[in-house]
């Protein structure tokens, strides 16, 4: 999705640990792994990737980024996801939220039937502001009770 510009997502490849990514609610597990730490897995790029699962609806991980938007402005993002090895069939949603305005707006991309190991799948979505906003939230919602989802190379512009 990037046109050579720096991604709005901070620590987009989890190379600097977990921050500023955080679990949305209790019941969500979130870990950053180094390639090889889980047997049969490596990062899509770099050395690290994020992993999350949840038992509750609305659980997942997110980060908030200060971003002033005007009506008509679009924000687009992509990420690479897979099921944590040895599982398969991971599912969930990748969402971009525009917050801090008269109403919240979002763009979502659902994913399902994910493979594992080297079988990364790219998901992407966009959201267009209809009012002014002050915050962009980048969020991943794994399917409640489903297998762990691995995430790498988040790109938002």
C-alpha positions as CSV (number, residue, x, y, z in Angstrom):
1,X,0.0,0.0,0.0
2,X,2.9,2.3,0.6
3,X,4.1,4.7,-2.1
4,X,7.5,4.9,-0.5
5,X,6.3,7.0,2.4
6,X,6.8,5.9,6.0
7,X,3.9,3.8,7.4
8,X,1.7,5.5,10.0
9,X,1.8,2.3,12.0
10,X,4.5,2.5,14.6
11,X,6.6,-0.7,15.1
12,X,4.8,-2.1,12.1
13,X,6.9,-5.2,12.0
14,X,7.2,-5.8,15.7
15,X,11.0,-5.4,15.5
16,X,11.0,-3.2,18.7
17,X,9.0,-5.5,20.9
18,X,5.2,-5.1,21.5
19,X,4.8,-1.3,22.0
20,X,2.8,0.6,21.1
21,X,0.6,-2.4,20.2
22,X,-1.6,-3.4,23.1
23,X,-4.4,-5.9,23.9
24,X,-7.8,-4.3,23.6
25,X,-9.3,-6.1,26.6
26,X,-8.7,-8.8,29.1
27,X,-9.1,-12.2,27.6
28,X,-6.8,-11.2,24.7
29,X,-3.3,-12.8,24.5
30,X,-0.6,-10.9,22.7
31,X,3.1,-11.9,22.3
32,X,6.0,-10.9,20.0
33,X,8.0,-13.8,18.7
34,X,11.4,-14.0,17.2
35,X,11.7,-16.2,14.1
36,X,12.4,-19.8,15.1
37,X,11.0,-19.3,18.6
38,X,7.9,-21.2,17.5
39,X,8.9,-24.4,15.7
40,X,8.3,-24.1,11.9
41,X,7.9,-20.3,11.9
42,X,9.8,-17.3,10.9
43,X,8.9,-13.6,10.4
44,X,7.7,-12.6,7.0
45,X,10.4,-9.9,7.0
46,X,12.9,-8.8,9.7
47,X,13.3,-11.0,12.7
48,X,10.0,-10.6,14.7
49,X,6.2,-10.8,14.3
50,X,3.2,-10.4,16.5
51,X,0.8,-13.1,17.6
52,X,-2.6,-12.8,19.2
53,X,-5.7,-14.8,20.1
54,X,-8.8,-14.1,22.2
55,X,-11.7,-15.9,23.9
56,X,-14.0,-12.9,23.7
57,X,-15.9,-11.0,21.0
58,X,-14.2,-7.7,20.4
59,X,-10.8,-8.8,21.7
60,X,-7.6,-8.3,19.8
61,X,-4.7,-5.9,19.6
62,X,-4.5,-2.2,18.5
63,X,-2.5,0.9,18.4
64,X,-3.7,4.5,18.3
65,X,-1.9,7.1,16.2
66,X,-2.5,10.9,16.3
67,X,-3.8,11.8,12.8
68,X,-5.9,14.9,11.9
69,X,-8.2,14.0,9.0
70,X,-10.5,16.2,6.9
71,X,-13.7,15.1,5.2
72,X,-12.9,13.2,2.0
73,X,-9.4,12.1,3.2
74,X,-8.8,8.4,2.9
75,X,-6.5,6.2,4.9
76,X,-5.5,2.8,3.6
77,X,-3.6,-0.1,5.2
78,X,-2.5,-3.6,4.7
79,X,-0.9,-6.4,6.8
80,X,0.3,-9.9,6.4
81,X,-1.4,-12.6,8.5
82,X,-1.3,-16.4,9.0
83,X,-2.3,-19.1,11.5
84,X,0.3,-19.9,14.1
85,X,2.0,-23.3,13.4
86,X,0.9,-26.1,13.6
87,X,-2.7,-24.8,13.4
88,X,-4.6,-23.8,10.3
89,X,-7.8,-22.1,9.5
90,X,-7.2,-18.8,11.4
91,X,-9.8,-16.1,10.9
92,X,-10.5,-12.5,12.0
93,X,-10.7,-8.9,11.0
94,X,-8.2,-6.1,10.2
95,X,-9.7,-2.7,10.9
96,X,-8.8,1.0,10.5
97,X,-10.8,3.3,12.7
98,X,-11.1,7.1,12.5
99,X,-11.8,8.3,16.0
100,X,-12.1,11.6,17.8
101,X,-14.7,13.2,15.6
102,X,-18.5,13.7,15.7
103,X,-18.8,9.9,14.8
104,X,-16.4,7.0,14.5
105,X,-15.8,5.6,11.0
106,X,-14.0,2.4,9.9
107,X,-12.9,0.2,7.1
108,X,-12.6,-3.5,7.7
109,X,-11.1,-6.5,5.9
110,X,-12.1,-10.0,7.1
111,X,-9.9,-13.0,6.6
112,X,-10.4,-16.7,7.1
113,X,-9.0,-20.1,6.2
114,X,-5.4,-18.9,6.8
115,X,-2.5,-21.3,6.3
116,X,0.6,-21.5,8.5
117,X,4.4,-21.5,8.3
118,X,5.4,-19.6,5.1
119,X,1.8,-19.1,3.9
120,X,1.3,-15.4,4.8
121,X,-1.8,-13.8,3.4
122,X,-2.1,-10.0,2.8
123,X,-5.2,-8.2,3.9
124,X,-6.0,-4.6,3.1
125,X,-8.7,-2.0,3.7
126,X,-9.4,1.7,3.5
127,X,-11.6,4.2,5.3
128,X,-12.6,7.6,4.0
129,X,-13.4,10.4,6.5
130,X,-16.8,12.1,6.2
131,X,-16.0,14.4,9.2
132,X,-12.8,15.6,10.9
133,X,-11.0,13.1,13.2
134,X,-8.0,13.3,15.5
135,X,-7.0,9.6,15.9
136,X,-6.4,6.6,13.7
137,X,-6.8,3.2,15.4
138,X,-5.1,0.2,13.7
139,X,-6.8,-3.0,15.0
140,X,-6.8,-6.7,14.6
141,X,-9.7,-8.8,15.9
142,X,-8.9,-12.6,15.8
143,X,-11.9,-14.9,15.7
144,X,-12.9,-15.6,19.4
145,X,-11.9,-19.1,20.4
146,X,-10.0,-19.6,17.1
147,X,-6.4,-20.4,16.6
148,X,-3.6,-17.8,17.2
149,X,-3.1,-15.3,14.4
150,X,0.4,-14.1,13.5
151,X,0.8,-10.6,12.1
152,X,3.7,-8.9,10.3
153,X,4.5,-5.9,8.0
154,X,1.6,-3.6,8.9
155,X,1.6,-0.7,6.4
156,X,-0.8,2.3,6.8
157,X,-0.7,5.5,4.7
